[in-house]
Amino acid sequence: MTDTDTVELSIDGDDGDDTLTLPTELVDMLREGDESAAQVVGDLAMFGCAQRIHATVHHAEGGVDPKLEEVEQLTMDLFEKRFGTSYAELTGHQH
């Protein structure tokens, strides 16, 4: 695979940064309309984070720490703000 077959994205955070390299064709396949590669990967990151916190809160055995429930609620609020619909509506997975 050559450099023209990949797209490199930088992730900057308060506690550090990272670089992610993905196949250009994969990003293009996931792209909707004129979304940038950063928007595509940002959407994937939001989906992944929402899925992880949802599974932790709703599919874990035993009790759930109330703090995690607060984190899930905030994540779901941010998810809905980004996508204009709830996680449950978009995935068809409701509790």
CNS distance restraints for C-alpha pairs under 8 A (distance, minus, plus):
assign (resid   1 and name CA) (resid   5 and name CA) 6.05 0.50 0.50
assign (resid   1 and name CA) (resid   6 and name CA) 7.79 0.50 0.50
assign (resid   2 and name CA) (resid   6 and name CA) 7.11 0.50 0.50
assign (resid   3 and name CA) (resid   7 and name CA) 7.63 0.50 0.50
assign (resid   4 and name CA) (resid  24 and name CA) 7.80 0.50 0.50
assign (resid   5 and name CA) (resid  23 and name CA) 5.81 0.50 0.50
assign (resid   5 and name CA) (resid  24 and name CA) 5.45 0.50 0.50
assign (resid   5 and name CA) (resid  25 and name CA) 7.33 0.50 0.50
assign (resid   6 and name CA) (resid  21 and name CA) 6.42 0.50 0.50
assign (resid   6 and name CA) (resid  22 and name CA) 5.41 0.50 0.50
assign (resid   6 and name CA) (resid  23 and name CA) 4.24 0.50 0.50
assign (resid   6 and name CA) (resid  24 and name CA) 4.62 0.50 0.50
assign (resid   6 and name CA) (resid  25 and name CA) 7.85 0.50 0.50
assign (resid   7 and name CA) (resid  21 and name CA) 5.63 0.50 0.50
assign (resid   7 and name CA) (resid  22 and name CA) 5.47 0.50 0.50
assign (resid   7 and name CA) (resid  23 and name CA) 6.20 0.50 0.50
assign (resid   7 and name CA) (resid  24 and name CA) 5.41 0.50 0.50
assign (resid   7 and name CA) (resid  37 and name CA) 7.84 0.50 0.50
assign (resid   8 and name CA) (resid  19 and name CA) 6.81 0.50 0.50
assign (resid   8 and name CA) (resid  20 and name CA) 5.65 0.50 0.50
assign (resid   8 and name CA) (resid  21 and name CA) 4.32 0.50 0.50
assign (resid   8 and name CA) (resid  22 and name CA) 6.52 0.50 0.50
assign (resid   9 and name CA) (resid  19 and name CA) 5.65 0.50 0.50
assign (resid   9 and name CA) (resid  20 and name CA) 5.16 0.50 0.50
assign (resid   9 and name CA) (resid  21 and name CA) 6.28 0.50 0.50
assign (resid   9 and name CA) (resid  37 and name CA) 7.87 0.50 0.50
assign (resid   9 and name CA) (resid  38 and name CA) 6.86 0.50 0.50
assign (resid  10 and name CA) (resid  17 and name CA) 7.28 0.50 0.50
assign (resid  10 and name CA) (resid  18 and name CA) 5.94 0.50 0.50
assign (resid  10 and name CA) (resid  19 and name CA) 4.53 0.50 0.50
assign (resid  10 and name CA) (resid  20 and name CA) 6.38 0.50 0.50
assign (resid  11 and name CA) (resid  17 and name CA) 5.41 0.50 0.50
assign (resid  11 and name CA) (resid  18 and name CA) 5.12 0.50 0.50
assign (resid  11 and name CA) (resid  19 and name CA) 5.98 0.50 0.50
assign (resid  11 and name CA) (resid  20 and name CA) 7.63 0.50 0.50
assign (resid  12 and name CA) (resid  16 and name CA) 6.37 0.50 0.50
assign (resid  12 and name CA) (resid  17 and name CA) 4.40 0.50 0.50
assign (resid  12 and name CA) (resid  18 and name CA) 6.65 0.50 0.50
assign (resid  13 and name CA) (resid  17 and name CA) 5.57 0.50 0.50
assign (resid  22 and name CA) (resid  26 and name CA) 7.17 0.50 0.50
assign (resid  22 and name CA) (resid  27 and name CA) 7.22 0.50 0.50
assign (resid  23 and name CA) (resid  27 and name CA) 6.63 0.50 0.50
assign (resid  24 and name CA) (resid  28 and name CA) 6.12 0.50 0.50
assign (resid  25 and name CA) (resid  29 and name CA) 6.00 0.50 0.50
assign (resid  26 and name CA) (resid  30 and name CA) 6.39 0.50 0.50
assign (resid  27 and name CA) (resid  31 and name CA) 6.03 0.50 0.50
assign (resid  27 and name CA) (resid  37 and name CA) 6.32 0.50 0.50
assign (resid  27 and name CA) (resid  40 and name CA) 6.84 0.50 0.50
assign (resid  27 and name CA) (resid  41 and name CA) 7.83 0.50 0.50
assign (resid  28 and name CA) (resid  37 and name CA) 7.94 0.50 0.50
assign (resid  30 and name CA) (resid  40 and name CA) 6.76 0.50 0.50
assign (resid  31 and name CA) (resid  35 and name CA) 5.94 0.50 0.50
assign (resid  31 and name CA) (resid  36 and name CA) 7.64 0.50 0.50
assign (resid  31 and name CA) (resid  37 and name CA) 7.53 0.50 0.50
assign (resid  31 and name CA) (resid  40 and name CA) 5.92 0.50 0.50
assign (resid  35 and name CA) (resid  39 and name CA) 5.90 0.50 0.50
assign (resid  35 and name CA) (resid  40 and name CA) 6.53 0.50 0.50
assign (resid  36 and name CA) (resid  40 and name CA) 6.38 0.50 0.50
assign (resid  37 and name CA) (resid  41 and name CA) 6.26 0.50 0.50
assign (resid  38 and name CA) (resid  42 and name CA) 5.90 0.50 0.50
assign (resid  39 and name CA) (resid  43 and name CA) 6.09 0.50 0.50
assign (resid  40 and name CA) (resid  44 and name CA) 6.40 0.50 0.50
assign (resid  41 and name CA) (resid  45 and name CA) 6.08 0.50 0.50
assign (resid  42 and name CA) (resid  46 and name CA) 6.23 0.50 0.50
assign (resid  43 and name CA) (resid  47 and name CA) 6.19 0.50 0.50
assign (resid  44 and name CA) (resid  48 and name CA) 6.04 0.50 0.50
assign (resid  45 and name CA) (resid  49 and name CA) 6.09 0.50 0.50
assign (resid  46 and name CA) (resid  50 and name CA) 6.04 0.50 0.50
assign (resid  46 and name CA) (resid  79 and name CA) 6.66 0.50 0.50
assign (resid  47 and name CA) (resid  51 and name CA) 6.03 0.50 0.50
assign (resid  47 and name CA) (resid  79 and name CA) 7.77 0.50 0.50
assign (resid  48 and name CA) (resid  52 and name CA) 6.17 0.50 0.50
assign (resid  49 and name CA) (resid  53 and name CA) 6.25 0.50 0.50
assign (resid  49 and name CA) (resid  75 and name CA) 7.79 0.50 0.50
assign (resid  50 and name CA) (resid  54 and name CA) 5.94 0.50 0.50
assign (resid  50 and name CA) (resid  72 and name CA) 7.51 0.50 0.50
assign (resid  50 and name CA) (resid  75 and name CA) 6.22 0.50 0.50
assign (resid  50 and name CA) (resid  76 and name CA) 6.63 0.50 0.50
assign (resid  50 and name CA) (resid  79 and name CA) 7.24 0.50 0.50
assign (resid  50 and name CA) (resid  87 and name CA) 7.60 0.50 0.50
assign (resid  51 and name CA) (resid  55 and name CA) 6.11 0.50 0.50
assign (resid  52 and name CA) (resid  56 and name CA) 6.16 0.50 0.50
assign (resid  53 and name CA) (resid  57 and name CA) 6.14 0.50 0.50
assign (resid  53 and name CA) (resid  68 and name CA) 7.82 0.50 0.50
assign (resid  53 and name CA) (resid  71 and name CA) 7.70 0.50 0.50
assign (resid  53 and name CA) (resid  72 and name CA) 5.66 0.50 0.50
assign (resid  53 and name CA) (resid  75 and name CA) 7.89 0.50 0.50
assign (resid  54 and name CA) (resid  58 and name CA) 5.81 0.50 0.50
assign (resid  54 and name CA) (resid  59 and name CA) 7.56 0.50 0.50
assign (resid  54 and name CA) (resid  72 and name CA) 6.52 0.50 0.50
assign (resid  55 and name CA) (resid  59 and name CA) 4.91 0.50 0.50
assign (resid  55 and name CA) (resid  60 and name CA) 6.69 0.50 0.50
assign (resid  56 and name CA) (resid  60 and name CA) 5.38 0.50 0.50
assign (resid  57 and name CA) (resid  64 and name CA) 6.13 0.50 0.50
assign (resid  57 and name CA) (resid  68 and name CA) 6.83 0.50 0.50
assign (resid  57 and name CA) (resid  69 and name CA) 6.41 0.50 0.50
assign (resid  57 and name CA) (resid  72 and name CA) 7.34 0.50 0.50
assign (resid  60 and name CA) (resid  64 and name CA) 7.68 0.50 0.50
assign (resid  64 and name CA) (resid  68 and name CA) 6.91 0.50 0.50
assign (resid  64 and name CA) (resid  69 and name CA) 7.29 0.50 0.50
assign (resid  65 and name CA) (resid  69 and name CA) 6.76 0.50 0.50
assign (resid  66 and name CA) (resid  70 and name CA) 6.40 0.50 0.50
assign (resid  67 and name CA) (resid  71 and name CA) 6.30 0.50 0.50
assign (resid  68 and name CA) (resid  72 and name CA) 6.09 0.50 0.50
assign (resid  69 and name CA) (resid  73 and name CA) 6.22 0.50 0.50
assign (resid  70 and name CA) (resid  74 and name CA) 6.26 0.50 0.50
assign (resid  71 and name CA) (resid  75 and name CA) 6.09 0.50 0.50
assign (resid  72 and name CA) (resid  76 and name CA) 6.07 0.50 0.50
assign (resid  73 and name CA) (resid  77 and name CA) 6.13 0.50 0.50
assign (resid  74 and name CA) (resid  78 and name CA) 6.20 0.50 0.50
assign (resid  75 and name CA) (resid  79 and name CA) 6.02 0.50 0.50
assign (resid  76 and name CA) (resid  80 and name CA) 6.14 0.50 0.50
assign (resid  76 and name CA) (resid  86 and name CA) 7.05 0.50 0.50
assign (resid  76 and name CA) (resid  87 and name CA) 6.60 0.50 0.50
assign (resid  77 and name CA) (resid  81 and name CA) 6.21 0.50 0.50
assign (resid  77 and name CA) (resid  86 and name CA) 7.92 0.50 0.50
assign (resid  78 and name CA) (resid  82 and name CA) 6.16 0.50 0.50
assign (resid  79 and name CA) (resid  83 and name CA) 6.14 0.50 0.50
assign (resid  79 and name CA) (resid  84 and name CA) 7.94 0.50 0.50
assign (resid  79 and name CA) (resid  85 and name CA) 7.78 0.50 0.50
assign (resid  79 and name CA) (resid  86 and name CA) 6.84 0.50 0.50
assign (resid  79 and name CA) (resid  87 and name CA) 6.78 0.50 0.50
assign (resid  80 and name CA) (resid  84 and name CA) 5.05 0.50 0.50
assign (resid  80 and name CA) (resid  85 and name CA) 4.84 0.50 0.50
assign (resid  80 and name CA) (resid  86 and name CA) 4.80 0.50 0.50
assign (resid  80 and name CA) (resid  87 and name CA) 6.85 0.50 0.50
assign (resid  81 and name CA) (resid  85 and name CA) 7.46 0.50 0.50
assign (resid  85 and name CA) (resid  89 and name CA) 6.51 0.50 0.50
assign (resid  85 and name CA) (resid  90 and name CA) 6.60 0.50 0.50
assign (resid  86 and name CA) (resid  90 and name CA) 6.14 0.50 0.50
assign (resid  87 and name CA) (resid  91 and name CA) 5.94 0.50 0.50
assign (resid  87 and name CA) (resid  92 and name CA) 7.94 0.50 0.50
assign (resid  87 and name CA) (resid  93 and name CA) 7.68 0.50 0.50
assign (resid  88 and name CA) (resid  92 and name CA) 5.33 0.50 0.50
assign (resid  88 and name CA) (resid  93 and name CA) 4.90 0.50 0.50
assign (resid  88 and name CA) (resid  94 and name CA) 4.96 0.50 0.50
assign (resid  89 and name CA) (resid  93 and name CA) 7.17 0.50 0.50
assign (resid  89 and name CA) (resid  94 and name CA) 7.64 0.50 0.50
